[in-house]
Amino acid sequence: MGDGDLQTSEVLRGVLLAVLLLFPIGKLVETFPRISLRAYTAGGDWVNTVFDRFAGKGEHAVLLAPWEAMTPLWVAQYTEGRMLNTADVKPIYVTTDSPDPSLNPWLANVFAHLNEGPVYLADYRRPVVEGRLFRLRPEGPMWRVVPPGETRLPPLDHALNVKAGEGENTIEILGYSLDRGSVEAGQSAQLILAMRASITPTHILMPYATLGAPSTSGDREFRWTTDSRLLTPEWWPNEVVVERYEIPIAFGIPLGDYELKLGFSDLSTGQAVLQPVPLQALRVTEATRPHANLPDTAIADFNAQVALLGATANGVAHQAELPSFTVKPGETIEVGLNWLAQQQVAEPYTIFVHLIDGGNQLRAQKDYTPMGGAFPTQLWIPKWIAGQAINDPYQIKVPDDLPPGDYFIETGMYGMTSQRRIPLIGRDGGLAGDRVILFKVKVQAK
């Protein structure tokens, strides 16, 4: 081959390489404006929250935080010179990176710093309350660690003098706070309730909220699940229990003024024990943040954050009428989930796919970060941006000793760190539990 042929070959190779690069570069140009961090203020907002809460208070508080919450504080300290006085609050970095999985670093750090002053957590941590040695009281976006039996009433915006239930299953609703009077579609209002019982109830009493607008027929109900709650049979006599409840507002809900009401149900009997009483008005305004519209065919809407568009199991597609298929013990069920990000996701979520029996008992499971850990719902750069869709595969092995019968596949999400389940928004705009049943599985004998 002559020099001319070599030069021609090199030119053709360069042209081919340039053409091949055009696609990824074009996609980068197309996508870059959507993943710009210019509008990302969560880190700075968190820093301001910490300073507003503790600076100049002389509380000698301790703030236990993971690296996601510590990093903005470190950046503020070393790049902006914003220093927290340890007489106000001492941030402590808590790492879960331990060779011993039996260790509970969050609980250990609570015990290690209890004698220094009040202890706060940057986010909800189930390991602190699992042994019922402590309670977690919501305070803004943080959680304060308190002992069981705490009788002090926290500052609240509104006092109430309402009782729910009867006899030994009676509780008092002492007051409430609502973090906002106006909420954008796609966002959530936070309702904090303070409650008390003179005698520990034997039944599970749970609050629910309703939103009613004059221009619509019927109220939207927000019936919260018992996941990650201090249930009434665990209350101490005269203990003031403080809980936070989310009121997520779906995209597409009619805009305007709604009346927020509070009711209670006895889950042990299935009866209402407090008819909804008025709290205050809540205005729903138009969404201003980028978001993707929820298709009418979507299976589920998780907190106006992520939608489940479709699902398959062993080649069978999900349908409105629960589809079924047959397997034998020892076989593997191939599940495919198709997710859509309605907006930038607020926190890292873990997906659960469970095989349950007719009594809701777990028989097999796969709890995973999407795409086997490769595509978490919240990344440093880029975040899971509005409109992104992924096909997410899961495998569940049917236990070898599973008896023949009818079983079900359910899915849902929970916070990767908080382990609190993400609520489902129903088509009417109210809450619809925290899981969705996708398939019936008929297990045959081997």
C-alpha positions as CSV (number, residue, x, y, z in Angstrom):
1,M,0.0,0.0,0.0
2,G,1.4,3.4,-1.0
3,D,1.7,6.6,1.0
4,G,-1.4,8.0,-0.8
5,D,-3.4,5.0,0.1
6,L,-2.3,5.3,3.7
7,Q,-3.2,8.9,3.8
8,T,-6.7,8.2,2.3
9,S,-7.2,5.4,4.8
10,E,-6.3,7.7,7.7
11,V,-8.7,10.4,6.4
12,L,-11.6,7.9,6.1
13,R,-10.9,6.6,9.6
14,G,-10.9,10.2,10.9
15,V,-14.2,10.9,9.1
16,L,-15.7,7.7,10.5
17,L,-14.6,8.6,14.1
18,A,-16.0,12.1,13.8
19,V,-19.4,10.6,12.6
20,L,-19.4,8.2,15.5
21,L,-18.8,11.0,18.0
22,L,-21.6,13.1,16.6
23,F,-24.3,11.1,18.3
24,P,-23.0,11.2,21.9
25,I,-22.0,14.8,21.5
26,G,-25.4,15.7,20.1
27,K,-27.1,13.9,23.0
28,L,-24.9,15.8,25.4
29,V,-25.8,19.1,23.9
30,E,-29.5,18.1,24.0
31,T,-29.4,16.9,27.6
32,F,-26.9,19.3,29.2
33,P,-29.5,22.2,29.8
34,R,-31.7,19.7,31.5
35,I,-29.1,18.6,34.0
36,S,-27.7,22.0,34.8
37,L,-27.2,22.5,38.5
38,R,-27.8,26.2,38.4
39,A,-31.3,25.8,39.9
40,Y,-30.1,23.2,42.4
41,T,-30.4,24.9,45.9
42,A,-31.0,21.9,48.2
43,G,-27.5,22.0,49.6
44,G,-27.7,25.7,50.4
45,D,-31.2,25.4,51.7
46,W,-30.1,22.7,54.1
47,V,-27.2,24.8,55.4
48,N,-29.5,27.8,56.0
49,T,-32.0,25.5,57.8
50,V,-29.2,24.4,60.2
51,F,-28.0,27.9,60.8
52,D,-31.5,29.3,61.3
53,R,-32.3,26.5,63.8
54,F,-29.2,26.5,65.9
55,A,-27.0,29.6,65.4
56,G,-26.9,31.8,68.5
57,K,-29.2,29.5,70.6
58,G,-26.4,28.1,72.9
59,E,-28.2,24.8,72.9
60,H,-25.1,22.6,72.9
61,A,-27.0,20.3,70.5
62,V,-25.5,17.4,68.5
63,L,-26.6,16.9,64.9
64,L,-26.0,13.3,63.6
65,A,-25.7,13.4,59.8
66,P,-24.7,11.2,56.9
67,W,-22.3,12.4,54.2
68,E,-25.1,13.8,52.0
69,A,-26.1,16.2,54.8
70,M,-22.5,16.8,56.1
71,T,-21.0,17.7,52.7
72,P,-23.0,21.0,52.3
73,L,-22.0,22.0,55.8
74,W,-18.3,21.3,55.0
75,V,-18.6,23.2,51.8
76,A,-20.1,26.2,53.6
77,Q,-17.3,26.0,56.3
78,Y,-14.3,25.7,54.0
79,T,-15.4,27.7,51.0
80,E,-17.6,30.4,52.5
81,G,-16.3,30.6,56.0
82,R,-19.7,29.9,57.6
83,M,-18.7,28.3,60.9
84,L,-21.1,26.7,63.4
85,N,-20.3,27.4,67.0
86,T,-20.1,24.1,69.0
87,A,-21.9,25.9,71.8
88,D,-24.9,26.0,69.5
89,V,-24.5,22.7,67.6
90,K,-21.9,20.1,66.9
91,P,-22.4,18.2,63.6
92,I,-21.2,14.6,63.8
93,Y,-20.6,12.6,60.6
94,V,-22.1,9.1,61.0
95,T,-20.8,6.4,58.6
96,T,-22.5,3.0,58.1
97,D,-19.4,1.6,56.4
98,S,-18.5,-1.2,58.9
99,P,-17.2,-4.7,58.4
100,D,-19.7,-5.8,61.1
101,P,-23.2,-5.7,59.8
102,S,-24.6,-6.2,63.3
103,L,-23.4,-2.8,64.5
104,N,-25.9,0.0,64.8
105,P,-23.8,3.2,64.2
106,W,-26.8,5.5,64.5
107,L,-27.9,4.1,67.9
108,A,-24.3,4.0,69.1
109,N,-23.8,7.6,68.3
110,V,-27.0,8.6,70.0
111,F,-25.7,6.9,73.2
112,A,-22.3,8.4,72.7
113,H,-23.6,12.0,72.7
114,L,-26.6,12.0,74.9
115,N,-24.7,13.6,77.8
116,E,-23.6,16.6,75.7
117,G,-27.0,18.0,74.9
118,P,-30.1,17.4,72.8
119,V,-29.5,15.0,69.9
120,Y,-30.9,15.6,66.5
121,L,-30.8,13.5,63.3
122,A,-30.5,15.0,59.8
123,D,-33.1,12.5,58.5
124,Y,-35.3,9.8,59.8
125,R,-33.4,6.7,60.9
126,R,-35.3,3.6,61.7
127,P,-32.4,1.9,63.6
128,V,-32.7,4.5,66.3
129,V,-36.3,3.6,67.1
130,E,-36.4,-0.1,66.3
131,G,-35.6,-1.2,69.9
132,R,-38.2,1.4,71.3
133,L,-35.4,2.8,73.5
134,F,-36.0,6.3,71.9
135,R,-38.6,8.2,70.0
136,L,-38.1,10.5,67.0
137,R,-39.9,13.8,67.1
138,P,-40.1,15.8,63.8
139,E,-38.7,19.3,64.0
140,G,-38.6,21.0,60.6
141,P,-36.7,18.7,58.3
142,M,-34.8,17.2,61.2
143,W,-35.7,14.7,64.0
144,R,-35.1,15.1,67.7
145,V,-34.2,12.1,69.8
146,V,-36.3,11.9,72.9
147,P,-36.9,9.2,75.6
148,P,-40.1,7.2,75.8
149,G,-42.7,8.9,78.1
150,E,-41.8,12.5,77.1
151,T,-44.6,14.7,78.3
152,R,-43.5,18.1,77.1
153,L,-45.6,19.6,74.4
154,P,-43.5,21.0,71.5
155,P,-44.2,24.4,69.9
156,L,-47.2,24.1,67.6
157,D,-48.9,26.6,65.4
158,H,-52.4,25.6,66.4
159,A,-53.9,24.1,69.6
160,L,-56.7,21.6,69.5
161,N,-59.0,20.2,72.1
162,V,-60.3,17.1,70.3
163,K,-60.7,13.5,71.4
164,A,-61.0,10.4,69.2
165,G,-62.2,7.0,70.3
166,E,-63.9,5.9,73.5
167,G,-63.2,4.1,76.8
168,E,-59.6,2.8,77.1
169,N,-59.1,3.5,73.4
170,T,-59.4,7.2,73.6
171,I,-56.7,9.7,72.6
172,E,-56.4,13.5,72.7
173,I,-55.3,15.5,69.7
174,L,-53.4,18.4,71.4
175,G,-52.4,20.5,68.4
176,Y,-51.0,20.7,65.0
177,S,-48.7,22.6,62.6
178,L,-48.8,22.8,58.9
179,D,-45.5,23.8,57.2
180,R,-47.3,25.9,54.5
181,G,-50.6,27.4,53.6
182,S,-49.9,27.1,49.9
183,V,-48.4,24.1,48.0
184,E,-47.5,23.6,44.4
185,A,-48.9,20.7,42.4
186,G,-46.3,17.9,42.6
187,Q,-45.1,19.0,46.1
188,S,-46.1,18.0,49.6
189,A,-47.4,19.8,52.7
190,Q,-46.2,18.5,56.0
191,L,-48.7,18.1,58.9
192,I,-47.4,17.6,62.4
193,L,-49.7,16.3,65.1
194,A,-49.2,16.1,68.8
195,M,-51.3,13.4,70.6
196,R,-51.7,11.8,74.0
197,A,-53.5,9.0,75.7
198,S,-54.1,8.8,79.5
199,I,-54.3,5.0,79.2
200,T,-52.3,3.0,76.6
201,P,-54.8,2.0,73.9
202,T,-55.2,-1.6,72.9
203,H,-56.5,-0.7,69.5
204,I,-54.5,1.0,66.6
205,L,-56.0,4.5,66.1
206,M,-54.7,6.3,63.0
207,P,-55.4,9.8,61.7
208,Y,-56.4,10.6,58.2
209,A,-56.9,13.9,56.4
210,T,-59.3,15.1,53.8
211,L,-59.1,17.9,51.2
212,G,-62.3,19.4,49.9
213,A,-62.8,22.2,47.4
214,P,-66.1,24.0,46.9
215,S,-65.9,23.4,43.1
216,T,-65.5,19.6,43.3
217,S,-67.7,16.8,44.4
218,G,-66.4,14.7,47.3
219,D,-63.2,15.0,49.4
220,R,-59.8,13.6,48.6
221,E,-58.8,11.3,51.4
222,F,-55.2,10.9,52.7
223,R,-55.2,7.7,54.7
224,W,-51.7,7.2,55.9
225,T,-50.3,3.7,56.5
226,T,-48.8,2.4,59.7
227,D,-45.3,2.1,58.3
228,S,-42.6,3.7,60.5
229,R,-45.2,5.0,63.0
230,L,-45.3,4.7,66.8
231,L,-48.6,2.9,67.0
232,T,-51.0,3.7,69.8
233,P,-50.6,0.3,71.6
234,E,-46.9,1.3,72.1
235,W,-47.7,4.7,73.7
236,W,-46.9,5.3,77.3
237,P,-49.7,6.7,79.5
238,N,-49.7,10.6,79.2
239,E,-46.8,10.5,76.7
240,V,-46.9,13.3,74.2
241,V,-46.4,11.6,70.8
242,V,-45.5,13.8,67.8
243,E,-45.8,12.5,64.3
244,R,-45.3,14.0,60.8
245,Y,-47.7,13.2,58.0
246,E,-47.3,14.0,54.3
247,I,-50.0,15.5,52.1
248,P,-48.7,14.9,48.6
249,I,-50.4,16.9,45.8
250,A,-50.6,15.2,42.5
251,F,-49.9,16.9,39.2
252,G,-53.2,17.7,37.5
253,I,-55.2,18.3,40.6
254,P,-57.6,21.3,40.2
255,L,-56.0,24.5,41.4
256,G,-57.6,26.6,44.1
257,D,-58.4,26.7,47.8
258,Y,-59.1,23.5,49.7
259,E,-60.4,22.9,53.3
260,L,-58.1,20.6,55.2
261,K,-59.8,18.4,57.8
262,L,-58.6,15.8,60.3
263,G,-60.3,12.5,61.1
264,F,-59.3,9.3,63.0
265,S,-60.1,5.6,62.3
266,D,-59.8,2.6,64.6
267,L,-57.9,0.1,62.4
268,S,-58.6,-2.7,64.8
269,T,-62.3,-2.4,64.2
270,G,-62.5,-0.6,60.9
271,Q,-64.7,2.1,62.3
272,A,-64.3,5.9,62.2
273,V,-63.7,7.3,65.7
274,L,-63.5,11.0,64.8
275,Q,-65.4,12.5,62.0
276,P,-63.2,15.0,60.1
277,V,-62.9,18.3,61.9
278,P,-61.7,21.5,60.1
279,L,-58.0,22.5,60.5
280,Q,-57.2,25.3,58.0
281,A,-57.3,26.2,54.3
282,L,-54.6,24.9,51.9
283,R,-54.2,26.5,48.5
284,V,-53.0,24.4,45.6
285,T,-51.0,26.4,43.0
286,E,-49.6,25.6,39.6
287,A,-46.4,23.7,39.3
288,T,-43.4,25.8,38.5
289,R,-40.7,23.1,38.4
290,P,-40.0,21.0,35.3
291,H,-42.1,17.8,35.3
292,A,-43.4,15.1,33.1
293,N,-47.1,14.5,32.7
294,L,-48.5,11.2,34.1
295,P,-50.0,9.0,31.3
296,D,-53.5,7.9,31.8
297,T,-52.3,4.3,31.4
298,A,-49.8,4.5,34.3
299,I,-50.1,1.8,36.9
300,A,-49.1,3.8,39.9
301,D,-48.0,7.2,41.0
302,F,-45.5,7.3,43.8
303,N,-45.7,10.6,45.7
304,A,-45.8,12.6,42.4
305,Q,-42.2,11.7,42.0
306,V,-42.0,8.4,40.1
307,A,-44.6,6.6,38.1
308,L,-44.8,3.0,37.2
309,L,-45.8,2.8,33.6
310,G,-45.8,-0.9,33.0
311,A,-44.8,-4.3,34.4
312,T,-44.2,-7.8,33.1
313,A,-43.6,-11.1,34.8
314,N,-42.4,-14.2,32.9
315,G,-43.5,-12.5,29.7
316,V,-47.0,-11.7,31.0
317,A,-47.9,-8.0,30.9
318,H,-49.8,-6.3,33.8
319,Q,-53.4,-5.5,33.1
320,A,-56.3,-3.8,35.0
321,E,-57.7,-7.3,35.8
322,L,-54.9,-9.0,37.7
323,P,-53.1,-11.4,35.3
324,S,-51.8,-14.7,36.5
325,F,-49.2,-17.2,35.5
326,T,-47.9,-20.6,36.8
327,V,-44.5,-21.5,38.3
328,K,-43.1,-24.4,40.4
329,P,-40.9,-24.2,43.5
330,G,-37.3,-23.5,42.7
331,E,-38.0,-21.6,39.5
332,T,-37.2,-18.0,38.9
333,I,-39.7,-15.3,38.2
334,E,-38.4,-12.6,35.8
335,V,-40.0,-9.2,36.6
336,G,-39.6,-6.1,34.5
337,L,-40.7,-2.7,35.7
338,N,-40.9,0.4,33.6
339,W,-40.4,3.6,35.6
340,L,-40.9,7.3,34.7
341,A,-39.5,10.2,36.7
342,Q,-42.2,12.8,36.9
343,Q,-39.7,15.3,38.4
344,Q,-36.3,15.4,40.0
345,V,-36.5,12.8,42.7
346,A,-36.2,14.1,46.2
347,E,-34.3,11.3,47.8
348,P,-32.7,7.9,47.0
349,Y,-35.3,5.2,46.7
350,T,-35.1,1.4,47.0
351,I,-37.4,-0.6,44.9
352,F,-39.0,-3.7,46.5
353,V,-40.5,-6.6,44.6
354,H,-42.1,-9.2,46.9
355,L,-43.7,-12.5,46.5
356,I,-46.5,-12.7,49.2
357,D,-49.2,-15.1,50.1
358,G,-52.9,-14.5,50.6
359,G,-52.3,-13.4,54.1
360,N,-49.7,-10.7,53.1
361,Q,-46.9,-12.8,54.5
362,L,-43.5,-12.3,52.6
363,R,-42.3,-15.5,50.9
364,A,-39.5,-14.2,48.7
365,Q,-38.2,-10.7,47.8
366,K,-35.7,-8.6,45.9
367,D,-35.1,-5.1,47.3
368,Y,-32.8,-3.2,45.0
369,T,-31.6,0.2,43.8
370,P,-32.9,0.5,40.2
371,M,-30.9,-1.3,37.5
372,G,-29.2,-3.5,40.1
373,G,-27.6,-0.5,41.8
374,A,-26.4,1.2,38.6
375,F,-29.2,3.8,38.5
376,P,-30.1,5.3,41.9
377,T,-33.1,7.6,41.9
378,Q,-30.9,10.4,43.2
379,L,-27.4,11.0,41.9
380,W,-24.9,13.8,42.6
381,I,-24.6,14.5,38.8
382,P,-26.9,14.1,37.1
383,K,-30.1,13.6,39.1
384,W,-32.9,11.4,37.7
385,I,-34.3,14.2,35.7
386,A,-38.0,14.7,34.8
387,G,-39.1,12.6,31.9
388,Q,-36.4,9.9,32.2
389,A,-37.7,6.4,31.8
390,I,-36.0,3.1,32.5
391,N,-36.7,-0.6,32.1
392,D,-35.8,-2.2,35.4
393,P,-35.3,-6.0,35.7
394,Y,-35.7,-8.1,38.8
395,Q,-35.4,-11.9,39.5
396,I,-37.3,-13.6,42.3
397,K,-36.5,-17.3,43.1
398,V,-39.5,-19.2,44.2
399,P,-38.5,-21.0,47.5
400,D,-37.9,-24.7,47.0
401,D,-40.3,-25.6,49.9
402,L,-43.1,-23.2,49.0
403,P,-46.5,-25.0,49.3
404,P,-48.7,-25.0,46.2
405,G,-51.3,-22.3,46.1
406,D,-52.1,-18.7,45.0
407,Y,-49.5,-16.0,45.6
408,F,-49.0,-12.4,44.5
409,I,-46.3,-10.1,43.3
410,E,-46.3,-6.6,44.8
411,T,-43.9,-3.7,44.3
412,G,-43.3,-0.3,45.9
413,M,-40.5,2.0,47.0
414,Y,-39.0,3.1,50.3
415,G,-36.4,5.7,51.3
416,M,-32.9,4.2,51.0
417,T,-31.9,5.8,54.3
418,S,-35.1,6.3,56.1
419,Q,-36.6,2.9,55.1
420,R,-40.0,4.7,55.1
421,R,-42.3,3.5,52.3
422,I,-43.3,6.0,49.6
423,P,-47.0,6.7,49.4
424,L,-49.1,6.0,46.4
425,I,-51.4,8.7,45.0
426,G,-54.7,7.4,43.6
427,R,-56.4,8.6,40.5
428,D,-58.7,10.8,42.6
429,G,-55.6,12.7,44.1
430,G,-55.9,11.0,47.5
431,L,-53.6,8.4,49.0
432,A,-53.9,4.8,47.9
433,G,-51.6,2.9,50.3
434,D,-47.9,2.2,49.8
435,R,-47.7,-0.8,47.5
436,V,-49.3,-2.1,44.2
437,I,-50.3,-5.7,43.5
438,L,-49.2,-6.6,40.0
439,F,-49.7,-10.3,39.4
440,K,-51.2,-13.4,40.8
441,V,-48.8,-16.4,40.8
442,K,-50.1,-19.9,40.9
443,V,-47.5,-22.2,42.4
444,Q,-47.8,-25.8,41.4
445,A,-46.4,-28.9,43.2
446,K,-43.0,-30.0,41.9
